[in-house]
Amino acid sequence: MKHSNFFARLCLLALAMALVLPLAPALAEEDAGNAPENPAVILSANPTTGYTWAVEIADESVVSVTDDGLAPDSEELTGAGGMQRFDLVGKAQGYTTVTFVYARSWETEEEPVYRLVYDLSVDADLKVTVAATTFLTGGN
């Protein structure tokens, strides 16, 4: 009885981790609490399921986003997910919104599973600062 209870809890924990991991976007390259010069957005992804992050930039004259690809969680597990990294680079002073959409590219009629919106400002030195972040789940 103890083993089945332990197994059930382990399964629930694994399910919770699978649901929470994509919700953990992070700005990388933080330096002692200071905003990085060109912040990076690192998101959990699993393209073997068909789901990937796509980028929508409201004003491409203010900022560019470079997709650095996927770093696998494990090189040994076929079908394992990984982390997809995007670099935010200032092009001109101003404000814009960058939206990351997690969906299957061929499911154009379906709502994305996740939508992550970054409000960005770029100063005169082309330093990108994240002013606000909004996370939405499918159907929002």
PyMOL CGO cylinders between C-alpha atoms (Angstrom):
from pymol import cmd
from pymol.cgo import CYLINDER

trace = [
    CYLINDER, 0.00, 0.00, 0.00, 2.85, 2.37, 0.83, 0.3, 1, 1, 1, 1, 1, 1,
    CYLINDER, 2.85, 2.37, 0.83, 4.47, 1.75, -2.55, 0.3, 1, 1, 1, 1, 1, 1,
    CYLINDER, 4.47, 1.75, -2.55, 1.31, 2.60, -4.52, 0.3, 1, 1, 1, 1, 1, 1,
    CYLINDER, 1.31, 2.60, -4.52, 0.81, 5.79, -2.49, 0.3, 1, 1, 1, 1, 1, 1,
    CYLINDER, 0.81, 5.79, -2.49, 4.44, 6.76, -3.10, 0.3, 1, 1, 1, 1, 1, 1,
    CYLINDER, 4.44, 6.76, -3.10, 4.09, 6.00, -6.82, 0.3, 1, 1, 1, 1, 1, 1,
    CYLINDER, 4.09, 6.00, -6.82, 0.90, 8.07, -7.04, 0.3, 1, 1, 1, 1, 1, 1,
    CYLINDER, 0.90, 8.07, -7.04, 2.62, 11.02, -5.38, 0.3, 1, 1, 1, 1, 1, 1,
    CYLINDER, 2.62, 11.02, -5.38, 5.62, 10.63, -7.66, 0.3, 1, 1, 1, 1, 1, 1,
    CYLINDER, 5.62, 10.63, -7.66, 3.33, 10.65, -10.72, 0.3, 1, 1, 1, 1, 1, 1,
    CYLINDER, 3.33, 10.65, -10.72, 1.57, 13.79, -9.45, 0.3, 1, 1, 1, 1, 1, 1,
    CYLINDER, 1.57, 13.79, -9.45, 4.91, 15.48, -8.87, 0.3, 1, 1, 1, 1, 1, 1,
    CYLINDER, 4.91, 15.48, -8.87, 6.07, 14.56, -12.40, 0.3, 1, 1, 1, 1, 1, 1,
    CYLINDER, 6.07, 14.56, -12.40, 2.80, 15.90, -13.85, 0.3, 1, 1, 1, 1, 1, 1,
    CYLINDER, 2.80, 15.90, -13.85, 3.13, 19.12, -11.86, 0.3, 1, 1, 1, 1, 1, 1,
    CYLINDER, 3.13, 19.12, -11.86, 6.71, 19.59, -13.08, 0.3, 1, 1, 1, 1, 1, 1,
    CYLINDER, 6.71, 19.59, -13.08, 5.65, 18.99, -16.69, 0.3, 1, 1, 1, 1, 1, 1,
    CYLINDER, 5.65, 18.99, -16.69, 2.97, 21.66, -16.35, 0.3, 1, 1, 1, 1, 1, 1,
    CYLINDER, 2.97, 21.66, -16.35, 5.06, 24.18, -14.42, 0.3, 1, 1, 1, 1, 1, 1,
    CYLINDER, 5.06, 24.18, -14.42, 8.34, 23.99, -16.37, 0.3, 1, 1, 1, 1, 1, 1,
    CYLINDER, 8.34, 23.99, -16.37, 7.04, 25.98, -19.38, 0.3, 1, 1, 1, 1, 1, 1,
    CYLINDER, 7.04, 25.98, -19.38, 5.78, 28.58, -16.91, 0.3, 1, 1, 1, 1, 1, 1,
    CYLINDER, 5.78, 28.58, -16.91, 9.31, 29.33, -15.79, 0.3, 1, 1, 1, 1, 1, 1,
    CYLINDER, 9.31, 29.33, -15.79, 10.61, 31.85, -18.29, 0.3, 1, 1, 1, 1, 1, 1,
    CYLINDER, 10.61, 31.85, -18.29, 13.72, 33.50, -17.00, 0.3, 1, 1, 1, 1, 1, 1,
    CYLINDER, 13.72, 33.50, -17.00, 15.89, 36.39, -17.87, 0.3, 1, 1, 1, 1, 1, 1,
    CYLINDER, 15.89, 36.39, -17.87, 19.40, 35.05, -18.06, 0.3, 1, 1, 1, 1, 1, 1,
    CYLINDER, 19.40, 35.05, -18.06, 22.72, 36.72, -17.58, 0.3, 1, 1, 1, 1, 1, 1,
    CYLINDER, 22.72, 36.72, -17.58, 21.69, 38.72, -14.51, 0.3, 1, 1, 1, 1, 1, 1,
    CYLINDER, 21.69, 38.72, -14.51, 24.66, 40.51, -12.99, 0.3, 1, 1, 1, 1, 1, 1,
    CYLINDER, 24.66, 40.51, -12.99, 24.34, 41.26, -9.27, 0.3, 1, 1, 1, 1, 1, 1,
    CYLINDER, 24.34, 41.26, -9.27, 20.77, 42.52, -9.66, 0.3, 1, 1, 1, 1, 1, 1,
    CYLINDER, 20.77, 42.52, -9.66, 21.54, 44.76, -12.63, 0.3, 1, 1, 1, 1, 1, 1,
    CYLINDER, 21.54, 44.76, -12.63, 19.67, 44.34, -15.89, 0.3, 1, 1, 1, 1, 1, 1,
    CYLINDER, 19.67, 44.34, -15.89, 21.88, 42.78, -18.57, 0.3, 1, 1, 1, 1, 1, 1,
    CYLINDER, 21.88, 42.78, -18.57, 22.87, 44.78, -21.65, 0.3, 1, 1, 1, 1, 1, 1,
    CYLINDER, 22.87, 44.78, -21.65, 21.06, 42.40, -24.00, 0.3, 1, 1, 1, 1, 1, 1,
    CYLINDER, 21.06, 42.40, -24.00, 18.77, 40.19, -21.93, 0.3, 1, 1, 1, 1, 1, 1,
    CYLINDER, 18.77, 40.19, -21.93, 17.94, 36.67, -22.97, 0.3, 1, 1, 1, 1, 1, 1,
    CYLINDER, 17.94, 36.67, -22.97, 14.63, 34.88, -22.58, 0.3, 1, 1, 1, 1, 1, 1,
    CYLINDER, 14.63, 34.88, -22.58, 14.99, 31.16, -21.93, 0.3, 1, 1, 1, 1, 1, 1,
    CYLINDER, 14.99, 31.16, -21.93, 11.87, 29.02, -22.26, 0.3, 1, 1, 1, 1, 1, 1,
    CYLINDER, 11.87, 29.02, -22.26, 11.13, 25.34, -21.89, 0.3, 1, 1, 1, 1, 1, 1,
    CYLINDER, 11.13, 25.34, -21.89, 10.17, 23.68, -25.19, 0.3, 1, 1, 1, 1, 1, 1,
    CYLINDER, 10.17, 23.68, -25.19, 9.72, 20.24, -26.71, 0.3, 1, 1, 1, 1, 1, 1,
    CYLINDER, 9.72, 20.24, -26.71, 9.69, 20.42, -30.52, 0.3, 1, 1, 1, 1, 1, 1,
    CYLINDER, 9.69, 20.42, -30.52, 9.35, 16.63, -30.80, 0.3, 1, 1, 1, 1, 1, 1,
    CYLINDER, 9.35, 16.63, -30.80, 5.69, 17.18, -29.84, 0.3, 1, 1, 1, 1, 1, 1,
    CYLINDER, 5.69, 17.18, -29.84, 5.33, 19.85, -32.52, 0.3, 1, 1, 1, 1, 1, 1,
    CYLINDER, 5.33, 19.85, -32.52, 5.25, 22.70, -30.00, 0.3, 1, 1, 1, 1, 1, 1,
    CYLINDER, 5.25, 22.70, -30.00, 7.80, 25.48, -30.31, 0.3, 1, 1, 1, 1, 1, 1,
    CYLINDER, 7.80, 25.48, -30.31, 8.06, 29.12, -29.31, 0.3, 1, 1, 1, 1, 1, 1,
    CYLINDER, 8.06, 29.12, -29.31, 7.53, 31.69, -32.06, 0.3, 1, 1, 1, 1, 1, 1,
    CYLINDER, 7.53, 31.69, -32.06, 8.18, 35.42, -31.72, 0.3, 1, 1, 1, 1, 1, 1,
    CYLINDER, 8.18, 35.42, -31.72, 5.94, 38.35, -32.63, 0.3, 1, 1, 1, 1, 1, 1,
    CYLINDER, 5.94, 38.35, -32.63, 7.55, 41.82, -32.43, 0.3, 1, 1, 1, 1, 1, 1,
    CYLINDER, 7.55, 41.82, -32.43, 5.23, 44.83, -32.38, 0.3, 1, 1, 1, 1, 1, 1,
    CYLINDER, 5.23, 44.83, -32.38, 7.86, 47.28, -33.66, 0.3, 1, 1, 1, 1, 1, 1,
    CYLINDER, 7.86, 47.28, -33.66, 10.85, 45.64, -35.34, 0.3, 1, 1, 1, 1, 1, 1,
    CYLINDER, 10.85, 45.64, -35.34, 12.63, 48.99, -35.69, 0.3, 1, 1, 1, 1, 1, 1,
    CYLINDER, 12.63, 48.99, -35.69, 13.11, 49.15, -31.88, 0.3, 1, 1, 1, 1, 1, 1,
    CYLINDER, 13.11, 49.15, -31.88, 14.28, 45.63, -31.02, 0.3, 1, 1, 1, 1, 1, 1,
    CYLINDER, 14.28, 45.63, -31.02, 15.34, 42.42, -32.71, 0.3, 1, 1, 1, 1, 1, 1,
    CYLINDER, 15.34, 42.42, -32.71, 15.06, 38.92, -31.31, 0.3, 1, 1, 1, 1, 1, 1,
    CYLINDER, 15.06, 38.92, -31.31, 17.54, 36.22, -32.17, 0.3, 1, 1, 1, 1, 1, 1,
    CYLINDER, 17.54, 36.22, -32.17, 16.50, 32.59, -31.72, 0.3, 1, 1, 1, 1, 1, 1,
    CYLINDER, 16.50, 32.59, -31.72, 19.57, 30.73, -30.49, 0.3, 1, 1, 1, 1, 1, 1,
    CYLINDER, 19.57, 30.73, -30.49, 17.82, 27.38, -30.87, 0.3, 1, 1, 1, 1, 1, 1,
    CYLINDER, 17.82, 27.38, -30.87, 17.13, 24.56, -28.46, 0.3, 1, 1, 1, 1, 1, 1,
    CYLINDER, 17.13, 24.56, -28.46, 19.54, 23.18, -25.88, 0.3, 1, 1, 1, 1, 1, 1,
    CYLINDER, 19.54, 23.18, -25.88, 18.33, 19.65, -25.06, 0.3, 1, 1, 1, 1, 1, 1,
    CYLINDER, 18.33, 19.65, -25.06, 17.69, 18.66, -21.45, 0.3, 1, 1, 1, 1, 1, 1,
    CYLINDER, 17.69, 18.66, -21.45, 19.29, 15.31, -22.17, 0.3, 1, 1, 1, 1, 1, 1,
    CYLINDER, 19.29, 15.31, -22.17, 21.33, 14.09, -25.10, 0.3, 1, 1, 1, 1, 1, 1,
    CYLINDER, 21.33, 14.09, -25.10, 20.49, 10.52, -24.18, 0.3, 1, 1, 1, 1, 1, 1,
    CYLINDER, 20.49, 10.52, -24.18, 16.69, 10.62, -24.16, 0.3, 1, 1, 1, 1, 1, 1,
    CYLINDER, 16.69, 10.62, -24.16, 14.94, 10.57, -27.53, 0.3, 1, 1, 1, 1, 1, 1,
    CYLINDER, 14.94, 10.57, -27.53, 12.01, 12.97, -27.56, 0.3, 1, 1, 1, 1, 1, 1,
    CYLINDER, 12.01, 12.97, -27.56, 13.16, 14.87, -24.48, 0.3, 1, 1, 1, 1, 1, 1,
    CYLINDER, 13.16, 14.87, -24.48, 12.55, 18.60, -24.41, 0.3, 1, 1, 1, 1, 1, 1,
    CYLINDER, 12.55, 18.60, -24.41, 14.98, 21.35, -23.73, 0.3, 1, 1, 1, 1, 1, 1,
    CYLINDER, 14.98, 21.35, -23.73, 15.38, 25.08, -23.34, 0.3, 1, 1, 1, 1, 1, 1,
    CYLINDER, 15.38, 25.08, -23.34, 14.85, 27.51, -26.21, 0.3, 1, 1, 1, 1, 1, 1,
    CYLINDER, 14.85, 27.51, -26.21, 16.86, 30.76, -25.92, 0.3, 1, 1, 1, 1, 1, 1,
    CYLINDER, 16.86, 30.76, -25.92, 16.05, 34.14, -27.44, 0.3, 1, 1, 1, 1, 1, 1,
    CYLINDER, 16.05, 34.14, -27.44, 18.35, 37.19, -27.25, 0.3, 1, 1, 1, 1, 1, 1,
    CYLINDER, 18.35, 37.19, -27.25, 16.77, 40.66, -27.15, 0.3, 1, 1, 1, 1, 1, 1,
    CYLINDER, 16.77, 40.66, -27.15, 18.90, 43.27, -28.93, 0.3, 1, 1, 1, 1, 1, 1,
    CYLINDER, 18.90, 43.27, -28.93, 18.12, 46.98, -29.05, 0.3, 1, 1, 1, 1, 1, 1,
    CYLINDER, 18.12, 46.98, -29.05, 18.08, 48.64, -32.47, 0.3, 1, 1, 1, 1, 1, 1,
    CYLINDER, 18.08, 48.64, -32.47, 16.64, 52.10, -31.72, 0.3, 1, 1, 1, 1, 1, 1,
    CYLINDER, 16.64, 52.10, -31.72, 15.45, 54.06, -28.71, 0.3, 1, 1, 1, 1, 1, 1,
    CYLINDER, 15.45, 54.06, -28.71, 11.79, 53.46, -27.92, 0.3, 1, 1, 1, 1, 1, 1,
    CYLINDER, 11.79, 53.46, -27.92, 9.19, 51.06, -26.56, 0.3, 1, 1, 1, 1, 1, 1,
    CYLINDER, 9.19, 51.06, -26.56, 7.74, 47.89, -28.03, 0.3, 1, 1, 1, 1, 1, 1,
    CYLINDER, 7.74, 47.89, -28.03, 6.13, 44.60, -27.14, 0.3, 1, 1, 1, 1, 1, 1,
    CYLINDER, 6.13, 44.60, -27.14, 7.57, 41.17, -27.88, 0.3, 1, 1, 1, 1, 1, 1,
    CYLINDER, 7.57, 41.17, -27.88, 5.21, 38.20, -27.63, 0.3, 1, 1, 1, 1, 1, 1,
    CYLINDER, 5.21, 38.20, -27.63, 6.41, 34.61, -27.39, 0.3, 1, 1, 1, 1, 1, 1,
    CYLINDER, 6.41, 34.61, -27.39, 3.78, 32.10, -28.52, 0.3, 1, 1, 1, 1, 1, 1,
    CYLINDER, 3.78, 32.10, -28.52, 3.97, 28.38, -27.69, 0.3, 1, 1, 1, 1, 1, 1,
    CYLINDER, 3.97, 28.38, -27.69, 1.97, 26.45, -30.27, 0.3, 1, 1, 1, 1, 1, 1,
    CYLINDER, 1.97, 26.45, -30.27, 2.12, 24.05, -33.20, 0.3, 1, 1, 1, 1, 1, 1,
    CYLINDER, 2.12, 24.05, -33.20, 2.77, 26.00, -36.38, 0.3, 1, 1, 1, 1, 1, 1,
    CYLINDER, 2.77, 26.00, -36.38, 0.22, 24.04, -38.42, 0.3, 1, 1, 1, 1, 1, 1,
    CYLINDER, 0.22, 24.04, -38.42, -2.64, 24.50, -35.93, 0.3, 1, 1, 1, 1, 1, 1,
    CYLINDER, -2.64, 24.50, -35.93, -3.58, 27.98, -37.13, 0.3, 1, 1, 1, 1, 1, 1,
    CYLINDER, -3.58, 27.98, -37.13, -7.19, 27.74, -35.91, 0.3, 1, 1, 1, 1, 1, 1,
    CYLINDER, -7.19, 27.74, -35.91, -6.18, 26.73, -32.36, 0.3, 1, 1, 1, 1, 1, 1,
    CYLINDER, -6.18, 26.73, -32.36, -5.31, 29.12, -29.54, 0.3, 1, 1, 1, 1, 1, 1,
    CYLINDER, -5.31, 29.12, -29.54, -1.66, 28.90, -28.48, 0.3, 1, 1, 1, 1, 1, 1,
    CYLINDER, -1.66, 28.90, -28.48, -0.98, 26.85, -25.36, 0.3, 1, 1, 1, 1, 1, 1,
    CYLINDER, -0.98, 26.85, -25.36, 0.97, 29.75, -23.83, 0.3, 1, 1, 1, 1, 1, 1,
    CYLINDER, 0.97, 29.75, -23.83, 1.53, 33.38, -24.67, 0.3, 1, 1, 1, 1, 1, 1,
    CYLINDER, 1.53, 33.38, -24.67, 4.30, 35.33, -22.91, 0.3, 1, 1, 1, 1, 1, 1,
    CYLINDER, 4.30, 35.33, -22.91, 4.31, 39.10, -23.48, 0.3, 1, 1, 1, 1, 1, 1,
    CYLINDER, 4.31, 39.10, -23.48, 7.28, 41.33, -22.68, 0.3, 1, 1, 1, 1, 1, 1,
    CYLINDER, 7.28, 41.33, -22.68, 6.91, 45.12, -22.67, 0.3, 1, 1, 1, 1, 1, 1,
    CYLINDER, 6.91, 45.12, -22.67, 10.38, 46.45, -23.49, 0.3, 1, 1, 1, 1, 1, 1,
    CYLINDER, 10.38, 46.45, -23.49, 12.09, 49.80, -23.46, 0.3, 1, 1, 1, 1, 1, 1,
    CYLINDER, 12.09, 49.80, -23.46, 15.30, 50.57, -25.31, 0.3, 1, 1, 1, 1, 1, 1,
    CYLINDER, 15.30, 50.57, -25.31, 17.36, 53.56, -24.18, 0.3, 1, 1, 1, 1, 1, 1,
    CYLINDER, 17.36, 53.56, -24.18, 19.65, 55.82, -26.20, 0.3, 1, 1, 1, 1, 1, 1,
    CYLINDER, 19.65, 55.82, -26.20, 22.57, 53.42, -25.60, 0.3, 1, 1, 1, 1, 1, 1,
    CYLINDER, 22.57, 53.42, -25.60, 20.39, 50.60, -27.06, 0.3, 1, 1, 1, 1, 1, 1,
    CYLINDER, 20.39, 50.60, -27.06, 20.16, 48.88, -23.68, 0.3, 1, 1, 1, 1, 1, 1,
    CYLINDER, 20.16, 48.88, -23.68, 17.02, 46.72, -23.50, 0.3, 1, 1, 1, 1, 1, 1,
    CYLINDER, 17.02, 46.72, -23.50, 15.01, 46.76, -20.27, 0.3, 1, 1, 1, 1, 1, 1,
    CYLINDER, 15.01, 46.76, -20.27, 12.01, 44.56, -19.53, 0.3, 1, 1, 1, 1, 1, 1,
    CYLINDER, 12.01, 44.56, -19.53, 9.33, 46.90, -18.17, 0.3, 1, 1, 1, 1, 1, 1,
    CYLINDER, 9.33, 46.90, -18.17, 6.58, 44.30, -17.67, 0.3, 1, 1, 1, 1, 1, 1,
    CYLINDER, 6.58, 44.30, -17.67, 5.81, 40.65, -18.32, 0.3, 1, 1, 1, 1, 1, 1,
    CYLINDER, 5.81, 40.65, -18.32, 2.42, 39.04, -18.88, 0.3, 1, 1, 1, 1, 1, 1,
    CYLINDER, 2.42, 39.04, -18.88, 1.82, 35.28, -19.06, 0.3, 1, 1, 1, 1, 1, 1,
    CYLINDER, 1.82, 35.28, -19.06, -1.40, 33.91, -20.58, 0.3, 1, 1, 1, 1, 1, 1,
    CYLINDER, -1.40, 33.91, -20.58, -2.56, 30.33, -21.00, 0.3, 1, 1, 1, 1, 1, 1,
    CYLINDER, -2.56, 30.33, -21.00, -4.56, 29.02, -23.97, 0.3, 1, 1, 1, 1, 1, 1,
    CYLINDER, -4.56, 29.02, -23.97, -7.93, 30.59, -24.62, 0.3, 1, 1, 1, 1, 1, 1,
    CYLINDER, -7.93, 30.59, -24.62, -6.93, 34.02, -23.22, 0.3, 1, 1, 1, 1, 1, 1,
]
cmd.load_cgo(trace, "trace")
